[in-house]
Amino acid sequence: MEVKLQKQDVWQRVAPFMVIAIIVAIYLPTFVGLSAQWTQWDESLSHAYPLLLWFLVLLYKVGPLCHARQNLWIDLLLAIGLVVVSICWFLFNTIQIKILEQLILLPLLFLALAFAFGVKTLWQLRFLLLMPVFALPIWDYLNNALVELASAVVGEMVRMIRIPALIDGSSIFIPSGHIMIADGCSGLRYLIISLALGYTISYLNGYREKGLMLSLLIAGALGLLANWIRIFVLILVGYYTEMQSSLMEDHETFGWIVFALICFPAIYFAPVIKRVQATTGVAGESLGFKRVLLLTLLLMPGFLMGKLVAATNDTTAPTYSLGDIGFVSHTSSLPLPPSLPAARLTRKFIAPNNIYLQINQYIPQTPRDRLVPYIARQYDSQFWLQESVKVIVVGGKKVRVEQLRQKSGLKRVIQAQWFDVGGYTTATVAQAKLLQIPAVLSGKQYFSVFTLQAECMQLDCDKTLQSLLHFSESIQ
């Protein structure tokens, strides 16, 4: 009898890992994509594997988990939820919206564990089960905002000590050189790791919701502060050594030393609350084979739909009318060539008054190709500064208009840009990603980027802008 109880105890400890293994096996393509990001050791998710290993250790420690009996209607709602979320995964995977495809793993995990062990057990483990969110790439969307924040804070710090410097956006010009607060200087890695540490400490110390939120606020502030101090010290070193210090070229280790000096004392002095052991022993029984099999079947619809539905990839590139206002084919590049992924077809035109037009067209060649490719910042922020940006409705379509200025110079470029996703037009990449859904379902799998540009050598670029909008209206 004692041996049987021991075997049951071992099974109840292993059961949650079996549920996780089933999810990984069924949704393997998503995990393969994530693993590629997790192994980029110099990027924002380089901490993911240690964090996930620690998560699994903590999950093992809260066991053994029993299947808590619950109302049949709750099981039915959980089953419906699993099927719906599985189909959503198929949709995001098919149209290559990677961030949503990856984020949906969390509700899949929550619903699967709730179905396997009960809603009460899920609620008791809610703090622990949210820990993997720090291993998902959703944080990358904060990078540009963090660069702007770091530029503003560090720029003000430089002004306060009265160093002779020209601060232009994210660039700081000192007498001996140029210091650029680039994307890698946003402090995103420090922020995520400090938040993950704060969350882990909160969980281990038994903080409840209010304590957890306060801990995350402090952890996030310390992570950002570490990055600001790192950049500020580098500016001082660059100024007093006339940019000759080796620290100006290789400051990775220095950054982590600053981070440790600021964050480790906070970890040490974090208040400890006597932790109440999670009551995972909710009245219930060992997870049965039938429920595991049923759970597996409920997780399968999205996977099976992905195998049965093959994305069409035989759509030809559409043709567009450029109106009758003088566009002619041209070989020259735009005044400020945008950084766009390689297109299947690129066409260039020029019109009177040196209005340049470039059309980049993309068509997936295989089911794994993205309809809307990844489009990052389209200009080099080391040399160009965005002075203004707005979305205007022109000729029945939304157009994104930007005014860009060359740093430490007078050259300005006005750019009007919009996207055509399977016949649906939009002015932003985010909306283009969402428009992939009707485009794929309608079978029109093409994506076109329209970029109109003109130079403006004056402070007032209104005339140039109006000309650009006039030409935008003629393109259909």
C-alpha positions as CSV (number, residue, x, y, z in Angstrom):
1,M,0.0,0.0,0.0
2,E,2.9,2.3,0.9
3,V,4.6,1.6,-2.5
4,K,1.4,2.4,-4.3
5,L,1.0,5.7,-2.5
6,Q,4.6,6.6,-3.4
7,K,4.0,5.8,-7.0
8,Q,0.9,7.9,-7.0
9,D,2.8,10.8,-5.4
10,V,5.5,10.6,-8.1
11,W,2.9,10.6,-10.8
12,Q,1.1,13.6,-9.3
13,R,4.5,15.5,-9.3
14,V,5.3,14.5,-12.9
15,A,1.7,15.1,-14.3
16,P,2.1,18.9,-14.8
17,F,5.3,18.4,-16.7
18,M,3.5,15.9,-18.9
19,V,0.9,18.5,-19.7
20,I,3.7,21.0,-20.6
21,A,5.4,18.3,-22.7
22,I,2.1,17.8,-24.7
23,I,1.8,21.5,-25.3
24,V,5.4,21.7,-26.5
25,A,5.0,18.7,-28.8
26,I,1.8,19.9,-30.4
27,Y,2.9,23.5,-30.8
28,L,6.6,22.7,-31.6
29,P,6.9,25.3,-34.5
30,T,6.3,28.1,-32.1
31,F,8.8,26.8,-29.6
32,V,11.4,26.3,-32.3
33,G,11.0,30.0,-33.2
34,L,11.3,31.0,-29.6
35,S,14.4,28.9,-29.0
36,A,16.2,30.8,-31.8
37,Q,15.6,34.0,-29.9
38,W,16.5,32.4,-26.6
39,T,19.9,31.4,-27.9
40,Q,20.9,34.9,-29.0
41,W,23.0,35.5,-26.0
42,D,23.5,39.2,-26.6
43,E,19.8,40.0,-27.1
44,S,17.0,40.8,-24.7
45,L,15.9,37.2,-24.1
46,S,19.3,35.7,-23.3
47,H,18.0,35.0,-19.8
48,A,15.1,32.8,-21.0
49,Y,16.6,29.3,-20.5
50,P,17.7,29.9,-16.9
51,L,14.4,31.5,-16.1
52,L,12.4,28.7,-17.5
53,L,14.5,26.1,-15.7
54,W,13.9,27.9,-12.5
55,F,10.2,28.0,-13.3
56,L,10.2,24.2,-13.7
57,V,12.0,23.7,-10.4
58,L,9.5,25.9,-8.6
59,L,6.6,24.0,-10.3
60,Y,8.1,20.7,-9.1
61,K,8.4,22.1,-5.5
62,V,4.7,23.0,-5.2
63,G,3.7,19.5,-6.1
64,P,2.2,16.9,-5.9
65,L,-0.8,18.3,-7.8
66,C,-4.2,16.5,-7.7
67,H,-7.1,16.7,-10.1
68,A,-9.6,18.8,-8.2
69,R,-13.2,17.7,-9.0
70,Q,-15.3,20.5,-10.4
71,N,-18.6,21.2,-12.0
72,L,-19.2,19.6,-15.4
73,W,-20.1,23.0,-16.8
74,I,-16.7,24.3,-15.8
75,D,-15.0,21.4,-17.6
76,L,-17.1,22.1,-20.7
77,L,-16.2,25.8,-20.7
78,L,-12.5,25.0,-20.3
79,A,-12.8,22.4,-23.2
80,I,-14.4,25.1,-25.5
81,G,-11.7,27.6,-24.4
82,L,-9.0,25.1,-25.4
83,V,-10.5,24.5,-28.8
84,V,-11.0,28.2,-29.5
85,V,-7.4,29.2,-28.4
86,S,-6.0,26.3,-30.4
87,I,-7.7,27.6,-33.5
88,C,-6.5,31.1,-32.8
89,W,-2.9,29.7,-32.6
90,F,-3.5,28.1,-36.1
91,L,-4.7,31.4,-37.4
92,F,-1.7,33.4,-36.0
93,N,0.7,30.7,-37.2
94,T,-0.7,30.7,-40.7
95,I,-0.6,34.4,-41.2
96,Q,2.8,34.6,-39.4
97,I,1.9,37.1,-36.6
98,K,4.7,35.7,-34.5
99,I,4.1,37.8,-31.4
100,L,0.5,36.7,-31.0
101,E,1.4,33.1,-31.9
102,Q,3.9,33.1,-29.1
103,L,1.8,35.0,-26.5
104,I,-1.1,32.6,-27.0
105,L,1.0,29.9,-25.4
106,L,0.3,31.4,-22.0
107,P,-3.5,31.0,-22.1
108,L,-3.0,27.6,-23.6
109,L,-0.9,26.6,-20.6
110,F,-3.4,28.1,-18.1
111,L,-6.4,26.4,-19.7
112,A,-4.6,23.1,-20.0
113,L,-3.6,23.1,-16.4
114,A,-7.1,24.2,-15.3
115,F,-8.6,21.3,-17.3
116,A,-6.1,18.8,-15.9
117,F,-6.0,19.9,-12.2
118,G,-9.0,22.2,-11.7
119,V,-9.6,25.9,-11.6
120,K,-8.8,26.1,-7.9
121,T,-5.4,24.7,-8.4
122,L,-4.8,27.1,-11.2
123,W,-5.8,30.0,-9.0
124,Q,-3.4,28.9,-6.3
125,L,-0.5,28.8,-8.8
126,R,-1.4,32.0,-10.6
127,F,1.7,33.9,-9.5
128,L,4.1,31.1,-10.5
129,L,2.4,30.4,-13.8
130,L,2.9,34.0,-14.9
131,M,6.6,33.8,-14.6
132,P,7.3,32.6,-18.2
133,V,5.9,36.0,-19.5
134,F,9.5,37.3,-19.0
135,A,10.7,34.8,-21.6
136,L,8.4,36.1,-24.3
137,P,9.5,38.7,-26.9
138,I,6.6,41.1,-26.1
139,W,9.0,43.3,-24.3
140,D,10.9,44.2,-27.5
141,Y,8.1,46.6,-28.4
142,L,9.3,48.9,-25.5
143,N,12.7,49.3,-27.1
144,N,12.1,52.5,-29.1
145,A,10.3,54.2,-26.2
146,L,13.2,53.2,-23.9
147,V,15.8,54.7,-26.3
148,E,13.8,58.0,-26.3
149,L,13.5,57.9,-22.5
150,A,17.3,57.2,-22.1
151,S,18.1,60.0,-24.5
152,A,16.0,62.5,-22.6
153,V,17.3,61.5,-19.1
154,V,20.9,61.2,-20.0
155,G,20.8,64.4,-22.1
156,E,19.4,66.2,-19.0
157,M,22.2,64.7,-16.9
158,V,24.8,66.0,-19.3
159,R,23.3,69.5,-19.3
160,M,23.4,69.5,-15.5
161,I,27.1,69.0,-15.3
162,R,27.7,71.6,-18.1
163,I,29.8,69.5,-20.4
164,P,30.2,71.2,-23.8
165,A,27.9,68.9,-25.9
166,L,25.3,69.1,-28.6
167,I,22.3,66.9,-27.8
168,D,20.3,66.0,-31.0
169,G,17.7,63.3,-30.4
170,S,19.5,60.1,-29.4
171,S,22.9,61.5,-30.5
172,I,25.3,63.4,-28.2
173,F,28.1,65.2,-29.9
174,I,31.1,66.1,-27.7
175,P,34.3,67.9,-28.9
176,S,36.1,64.6,-29.5
177,G,33.4,62.5,-31.1
178,H,29.9,61.3,-31.4
179,I,28.1,59.1,-28.8
180,M,25.0,57.4,-30.1
181,I,22.3,56.0,-27.8
182,A,21.4,53.2,-30.2
183,D,18.8,50.4,-29.9
184,G,21.3,48.3,-27.9
185,C,21.5,51.1,-25.3
186,S,17.8,51.2,-24.5
187,G,18.3,49.2,-21.3
188,L,15.7,46.7,-22.4
189,R,17.8,43.7,-21.2
190,Y,18.4,45.3,-17.8
191,L,14.7,46.1,-17.5
192,I,13.5,42.6,-18.3
193,I,16.0,40.9,-16.0
194,S,15.4,43.3,-13.1
195,L,11.6,42.7,-13.5
196,A,12.1,38.9,-13.6
197,L,14.3,39.1,-10.5
198,G,11.7,41.3,-8.8
199,Y,8.9,38.9,-9.7
200,T,10.9,35.9,-8.5
201,I,11.7,37.6,-5.2
202,S,8.1,38.5,-4.7
203,Y,7.0,35.0,-5.3
204,L,9.6,33.4,-3.0
205,N,8.9,36.0,-0.3
206,G,5.2,35.4,-0.4
207,Y,4.1,38.9,-1.6
208,R,0.5,39.3,-2.5
209,E,-0.8,41.5,-5.3
210,K,0.0,44.9,-3.8
211,G,3.5,43.8,-2.7
212,L,4.1,42.3,-6.1
213,M,3.2,45.4,-8.0
214,L,5.4,47.6,-5.7
215,S,8.3,45.2,-6.1
216,L,8.0,45.3,-9.9
217,L,7.9,49.1,-10.0
218,I,11.0,49.3,-7.9
219,A,12.8,46.6,-9.9
220,G,11.9,48.3,-13.2
221,A,13.1,51.7,-11.9
222,L,16.4,50.2,-10.7
223,G,17.0,48.4,-14.1
224,L,16.4,51.6,-16.0
225,L,18.6,53.6,-13.6
226,A,21.4,51.2,-14.1
227,N,21.3,51.8,-17.8
228,W,21.2,55.6,-17.5
229,I,24.1,55.6,-15.2
230,R,26.1,53.3,-17.5
231,I,25.5,55.6,-20.5
232,F,26.3,58.8,-18.4
233,V,29.6,57.3,-17.2
234,L,30.5,56.3,-20.8
235,I,29.9,59.9,-21.9
236,L,32.2,61.2,-19.1
237,V,34.9,58.6,-20.0
238,G,34.6,59.6,-23.7
239,Y,34.8,63.3,-22.9
240,Y,37.8,63.1,-20.5
241,T,39.8,60.5,-22.6
242,E,38.9,62.1,-25.9
243,M,37.1,58.9,-27.0
244,Q,40.4,56.9,-26.6
245,S,39.4,54.6,-23.7
246,S,38.8,50.9,-24.6
247,L,35.6,51.2,-22.6
248,M,34.1,53.1,-25.5
249,E,34.4,50.1,-27.8
250,D,33.6,47.3,-25.3
251,H,31.3,48.2,-22.5
252,E,29.2,45.1,-22.1
253,T,30.9,43.9,-19.0
254,F,30.9,47.4,-17.5
255,G,27.2,47.6,-17.9
256,W,26.5,44.4,-16.0
257,I,28.9,45.5,-13.2
258,V,26.8,48.7,-12.8
259,F,23.6,46.6,-12.9
260,A,24.9,44.3,-10.2
261,L,26.1,47.2,-8.0
262,I,22.6,48.8,-8.1
263,C,20.3,45.7,-8.1
264,F,22.0,43.2,-5.8
265,P,21.8,45.4,-2.7
266,A,18.0,45.8,-3.4
267,I,17.7,42.0,-3.6
268,Y,19.5,41.5,-0.3
269,F,17.4,44.1,1.6
270,A,14.0,43.0,0.1
271,P,11.6,42.4,3.0
272,V,10.8,38.7,3.6
273,I,7.3,37.6,4.5
274,K,6.7,34.2,6.0
275,R,5.4,32.2,3.0
276,V,2.3,30.2,3.4
277,Q,2.7,26.8,1.6
278,A,0.4,26.7,-1.4
279,T,-2.5,24.3,-0.7
280,T,-2.1,22.3,-3.8
281,G,-3.6,19.3,-2.1
282,V,-7.1,20.4,-3.0
283,A,-9.5,17.6,-2.5
284,G,-9.2,15.5,-5.6
285,E,-7.7,12.5,-7.2
286,S,-4.7,11.5,-9.3
287,L,-4.8,12.8,-12.9
288,G,-6.2,9.9,-15.0
289,F,-5.1,8.7,-18.4
290,K,-8.5,9.4,-19.9
291,R,-8.3,13.1,-18.9
292,V,-4.8,13.4,-20.3
293,L,-6.0,11.8,-23.6
294,L,-9.0,14.2,-23.7
295,L,-6.8,17.1,-23.0
296,T,-4.5,16.1,-25.9
297,L,-7.5,15.9,-28.3
298,L,-8.7,19.4,-27.2
299,L,-5.3,20.8,-28.0
300,M,-5.1,19.3,-31.4
301,P,-7.6,21.3,-33.6
302,G,-5.2,24.1,-34.4
303,F,-2.4,21.6,-35.2
304,L,-4.7,19.5,-37.5
305,M,-6.0,22.6,-39.3
306,G,-2.5,23.6,-40.0
307,K,-1.8,20.3,-41.6
308,L,-5.0,20.3,-43.7
309,V,-5.1,23.9,-44.8
310,A,-2.3,24.8,-47.2
311,A,-1.7,28.5,-47.8
312,T,-2.0,29.6,-51.4
313,N,1.2,31.0,-52.9
314,D,0.4,31.4,-56.6
315,T,-1.0,35.0,-56.5
316,T,0.7,37.2,-59.0
317,A,1.9,40.7,-58.2
318,P,-0.9,43.3,-58.9
319,T,-0.4,46.3,-61.1
320,Y,-1.2,49.8,-60.0
321,S,-2.3,53.0,-61.8
322,L,0.1,55.9,-61.3
323,G,-2.3,58.4,-62.7
324,D,-1.4,60.9,-65.5
325,I,0.8,63.4,-63.6
326,G,4.1,62.4,-65.0
327,F,5.6,59.4,-63.3
328,V,8.4,57.8,-65.4
329,S,10.6,54.8,-64.6
330,H,13.8,55.7,-62.9
331,T,17.0,54.0,-61.7
332,S,18.1,56.4,-59.0
333,S,17.4,55.6,-55.3
334,L,15.2,57.6,-53.1
335,P,16.8,60.6,-51.3
336,L,16.6,58.6,-48.1
337,P,16.4,54.9,-49.1
338,P,14.2,53.0,-46.6
339,S,15.6,49.9,-44.9
340,L,13.1,47.4,-46.2
341,P,13.5,43.6,-46.6
342,A,14.5,42.3,-50.0
343,A,11.4,42.4,-52.2
344,R,10.3,40.1,-55.1
345,L,9.8,43.1,-57.2
346,T,11.0,46.7,-56.8
347,R,10.0,49.5,-59.1
348,K,11.2,53.1,-59.0
349,F,9.7,56.2,-60.6
350,I,10.3,59.9,-60.6
351,A,7.8,62.8,-61.3
352,P,8.2,66.5,-61.8
353,N,9.7,68.6,-58.9
354,N,11.9,65.6,-58.1
355,I,9.1,63.5,-56.4
356,Y,10.4,60.0,-56.1
357,L,8.3,56.9,-55.9
358,Q,9.4,53.3,-55.0
359,I,7.0,50.3,-54.9
360,N,8.2,47.1,-53.1
361,Q,6.1,44.0,-53.7
362,Y,6.3,40.8,-51.6
363,I,4.6,37.5,-52.4
364,P,5.2,34.4,-50.1
365,Q,6.9,31.6,-52.0
366,T,6.4,28.9,-49.4
367,P,3.7,28.4,-46.7
368,R,6.4,29.3,-44.1
369,D,7.1,32.7,-45.7
370,R,5.6,35.8,-44.1
371,L,3.0,37.7,-46.1
372,V,4.1,40.9,-44.3
373,P,7.8,40.7,-43.6
374,Y,9.4,42.1,-40.5
375,I,9.9,45.8,-41.0
376,A,12.0,47.6,-38.4
377,R,13.0,51.2,-38.3
378,Q,13.4,52.3,-41.9
379,Y,16.1,54.9,-41.5
380,D,19.4,55.0,-39.6
381,S,18.8,56.9,-36.4
382,Q,22.5,57.6,-36.1
383,F,22.3,60.1,-39.0
384,W,18.6,61.0,-39.2
385,L,16.1,62.4,-36.8
386,Q,12.3,62.1,-37.1
387,E,10.9,65.7,-36.6
388,S,7.2,64.8,-37.1
389,V,4.9,62.0,-38.1
390,K,1.2,61.8,-38.7
391,V,-1.4,59.8,-40.6
392,I,-3.5,61.6,-43.2
393,V,-6.4,60.3,-45.3
394,V,-5.6,60.9,-49.0
395,G,-7.7,59.7,-51.9
396,G,-9.7,57.3,-49.6
397,K,-6.6,55.7,-48.1
398,K,-4.5,56.4,-45.0
399,V,-1.0,57.7,-45.6
400,R,1.8,57.9,-43.0
401,V,3.7,61.2,-43.5
402,E,7.1,61.8,-41.8
403,Q,9.4,64.7,-41.8
404,L,13.1,63.6,-41.3
405,R,16.1,65.8,-40.8
406,Q,19.8,65.0,-41.2
407,K,21.5,65.3,-37.9
408,S,23.9,68.3,-37.6
409,G,22.7,69.4,-41.0
410,L,19.8,71.2,-42.8
411,K,18.8,68.5,-45.3
412,R,15.2,67.4,-44.8
413,V,13.2,64.6,-46.4
414,I,9.4,64.4,-46.5
415,Q,8.1,60.8,-46.8
416,A,4.6,59.5,-47.5
417,Q,4.1,55.8,-47.2
418,W,1.3,53.3,-47.1
419,F,0.8,49.5,-47.5
420,D,-1.4,47.3,-49.6
421,V,-2.2,43.9,-48.0
422,G,-4.2,41.8,-50.4
423,G,-6.3,44.8,-51.5
424,Y,-6.6,46.3,-48.0
425,T,-4.6,49.6,-47.5
426,T,-3.2,50.9,-44.2
427,A,-0.6,53.3,-43.0
428,T,1.1,51.4,-40.2
429,V,2.9,48.1,-40.0
430,A,0.8,47.0,-37.0
431,Q,-2.4,47.3,-38.9
432,A,-0.8,45.6,-41.9
433,K,-0.1,42.6,-39.7
434,L,-3.7,42.4,-38.7
435,L,-4.9,42.8,-42.3
436,Q,-3.1,39.6,-43.2
437,I,-6.1,37.7,-41.7
438,P,-8.7,38.8,-44.4
439,A,-5.9,38.8,-47.1
440,V,-5.0,35.1,-46.4
441,L,-8.6,34.0,-46.1
442,S,-9.5,35.7,-49.4
443,G,-6.5,34.0,-51.1
444,K,-4.9,37.4,-52.1
445,Q,-1.4,36.9,-50.7
446,Y,0.6,39.9,-51.8
447,F,2.0,42.8,-49.9
448,S,3.1,46.2,-51.4
449,V,4.9,49.1,-49.9
450,F,4.5,52.5,-51.5
451,T,7.1,55.1,-50.5
452,L,7.0,58.7,-51.9
453,Q,9.9,61.0,-51.0
454,A,11.0,64.6,-51.8
455,E,13.8,66.7,-50.4
456,C,13.2,69.9,-48.6
457,M,16.0,72.4,-48.1
458,Q,13.8,75.0,-46.3
459,L,12.6,75.3,-42.7
460,D,9.0,75.3,-43.9
461,C,8.2,72.1,-45.9
462,D,4.5,72.7,-46.3
463,K,4.7,73.1,-50.1
464,T,6.7,70.0,-50.5
465,L,4.3,68.1,-48.3
466,Q,1.3,69.2,-50.4
467,S,3.0,68.2,-53.6
468,L,3.7,64.8,-52.1
469,L,0.1,64.3,-51.0
470,H,-1.2,65.3,-54.4
471,F,0.9,62.6,-56.1
472,S,-0.2,60.1,-53.4
473,E,-3.8,60.7,-54.3
474,S,-3.2,59.8,-58.0
475,I,-1.8,56.3,-57.2
476,Q,-4.5,53.7,-57.1
